[in-house]
Amino acid sequence: GCRQGRERRPAPGVFRPAFPPRWVNSLYFDTRDLRFLRDSVEGLPSRRKIRLRWYGELDRGTRGAVLEVKRRDGLLIRKSGRAVDASGLRRSVTGLRPVLLVRYRRRYFASSNRRLRITVDSELRFYRPGGGYFPAGSADESIIELKYAPQWEDEACAAARALPWRLARFSKYLRAAEALGITRSSS
């Protein structure tokens, strides 16, 4: 994270739209005992999430979907992904089950030097799998994330200090699980 006492550089230039807004759909998979969710609730420094992500409308199916594994080790987050078809998905998530789906509208911005990115996620919708998806919850909050490669940390810290928002830990998976009452059943 941003450390005190480091050289202060001016924040990078204005952030500009970098990509058209779009809907993001993430179907989260977890173990039978919800190990990934419990690790997040407990705030363990090393944890992971597995999700199937696709863009656009829900009723258009998961064509073009990517299976992503997101690993956190302290403040460092690494994400890997690969396109999968239905049979590849079944093989890849053996021993896991679909737990919930999170859908939101994402807007993308990039700094003038393209080293830093900001995403703004809004219109969060939460769904529980089972016989088709049905609305089960929503949230009015917006989530703003500053994203960057590790080598641009100093620049990101300067930008974060210039932003008018409070920094906080936020997990869409955890937020959706809380809204749907899944965290209470995992204890």
C-alpha positions in Angstrom: 0.0 0.0 0.0 0.9 3.6 0.1 3.6 4.2 2.7 4.1 7.5 4.6 7.4 9.2 4.1 7.8 8.3 0.4 8.7 10.9 -2.0 5.5 12.8 -3.0 5.1 13.1 -6.8 2.3 15.1 -8.4 -0.8 13.1 -9.2 -1.0 12.0 -12.8 -3.0 14.0 -15.2 -6.7 13.9 -15.6 -8.5 10.6 -16.0 -10.4 10.2 -19.2 -12.9 7.6 -20.4 -10.9 4.7 -21.8 -13.6 2.2 -22.8 -17.4 2.4 -23.3 -19.5 1.5 -20.3 -20.8 -2.1 -20.1 -22.6 -4.6 -17.9 -20.3 -7.0 -16.1 -21.6 -10.4 -14.9 -19.6 -12.5 -12.5 -20.8 -16.0 -11.4 -18.8 -16.9 -8.2 -17.9 -20.5 -7.4 -17.0 -21.8 -3.9 -16.4 -25.0 -2.0 -19.3 -26.8 -0.4 -18.3 -25.3 3.0 -17.8 -21.8 1.4 -14.1 -21.7 2.2 -13.4 -18.8 -0.2 -16.2 -16.7 1.3 -15.1 -17.5 4.9 -11.5 -16.5 4.1 -12.9 -13.2 2.8 -15.1 -12.6 5.9 -12.1 -13.4 8.2 -10.0 -11.0 6.2 -7.2 -13.5 5.6 -4.2 -11.9 3.9 -3.9 -14.8 1.4 -7.2 -15.9 -0.3 -8.7 -16.5 -3.7 -12.0 -16.2 -5.6 -13.0 -18.2 -8.7 -15.6 -16.7 -11.0 -17.0 -16.9 -14.5 -17.1 -13.5 -16.0 -18.9 -12.3 -19.2 -20.1 -8.9 -20.5 -23.5 -7.7 -21.7 -27.0 -8.9 -21.1 -27.7 -11.9 -18.8 -30.2 -13.5 -21.2 -27.6 -13.7 -24.0 -25.8 -16.5 -22.2 -22.1 -16.8 -21.3 -20.6 -16.8 -24.8 -17.2 -15.3 -24.6 -17.0 -16.0 -20.8 -13.7 -16.2 -19.1 -13.0 -18.3 -16.0 -10.9 -16.1 -13.6 -8.9 -16.9 -10.6 -8.3 -13.9 -8.4 -5.5 -14.4 -5.8 -4.8 -11.9 -3.0 -1.5 -12.0 -1.1 -1.6 -9.1 1.3 -2.2 -6.0 -0.8 -1.0 -7.6 -4.0 -3.8 -8.9 -6.2 -3.2 -11.2 -9.2 -5.8 -12.3 -11.7 -5.5 -15.0 -14.3 -8.2 -16.0 -16.7 -9.0 -18.1 -19.8 -11.9 -18.5 -22.1 -13.9 -21.7 -21.4 -16.8 -23.5 -23.0 -19.5 -25.4 -21.0 -17.5 -28.7 -20.9 -14.3 -26.9 -20.0 -16.1 -25.0 -17.2 -17.4 -28.2 -15.7 -13.9 -29.7 -15.6 -12.4 -26.5 -14.3 -14.8 -26.1 -11.3 -14.9 -29.8 -10.2 -15.5 -29.8 -6.5 -17.0 -26.3 -6.5 -20.5 -25.0 -6.8 -22.0 -21.8 -8.2 -22.9 -19.6 -5.1 -24.1 -16.3 -6.5 -24.0 -14.0 -9.4 -23.1 -10.3 -9.2 -24.0 -7.9 -12.0 -23.1 -4.3 -12.3 -22.6 -1.4 -14.7 -18.9 -0.5 -15.2 -17.3 2.7 -16.5 -13.6 2.8 -17.3 -11.1 5.7 -17.1 -7.3 5.9 -17.6 -4.7 8.4 -16.6 -3.1 10.5 -19.4 0.0 8.2 -19.3 -2.2 5.1 -19.2 -0.4 3.7 -16.2 -3.4 4.0 -13.9 -6.9 3.0 -14.4 -10.1 3.8 -12.5 -13.2 1.7 -12.7 -16.6 2.9 -11.4 -19.1 0.1 -10.7 -22.7 1.0 -10.1 -26.2 -0.5 -10.3 -25.1 -3.6 -8.4 -27.6 -6.5 -8.7 -27.2 -9.8 -6.8 -28.7 -13.2 -7.9 -28.8 -16.7 -6.5 -28.4 -19.5 -9.0 -31.0 -22.2 -9.2 -33.5 -22.9 -12.0 -32.5 -19.6 -13.7 -31.4 -16.4 -12.1 -33.9 -14.2 -10.3 -33.3 -10.8 -8.7 -32.5 -11.3 -5.0 -30.9 -8.0 -4.0 -29.3 -4.8 -5.1 -27.2 -2.0 -3.8 -27.2 1.7 -4.5 -23.5 2.2 -3.7 -20.9 2.8 -6.3 -17.5 1.2 -6.1 -14.5 3.1 -7.4 -11.2 1.1 -7.8 -7.8 2.5 -8.7 -5.9 -0.2 -10.6 -2.2 -0.3 -11.5 0.8 -2.5 -12.0 3.1 -2.8 -9.0 5.9 -0.7 -10.6 3.5 2.3 -10.6 2.7 2.2 -6.9 4.2 5.6 -6.2 2.2 7.2 -8.9 -1.0 5.4 -7.7 -0.4 6.6 -4.1 -0.1 10.2 -5.4 -3.3 9.8 -7.4 -5.1 8.2 -4.4 -4.2 11.1 -2.2 -5.7 13.5 -4.8 -9.0 11.7 -5.0 -11.9 13.0 -2.9 -13.0 9.5 -1.7 -12.3 7.5 1.4 -10.4 4.3 0.7 -11.9 1.1 2.1 -11.8 -2.6 1.6 -14.7 -3.9 -0.5 -15.6 -7.2 -2.0 -18.6 -7.5 -4.3 -18.7 -11.3 -3.6 -18.8 -10.6 0.2 -21.3 -7.7 -0.2 -23.6 -9.9 -2.3 -23.3 -12.8 0.1 -24.2 -10.6 3.0 -27.2 -9.1 1.1 -28.5 -12.6 0.3 -27.9 -14.0 3.8 -25.3 -16.5 2.7 -22.7 -15.3 5.2 -25.1 -16.2 8.1 -25.5 -19.8 6.8 -21.7 -20.2 6.4 -20.9 -19.9 10.1 
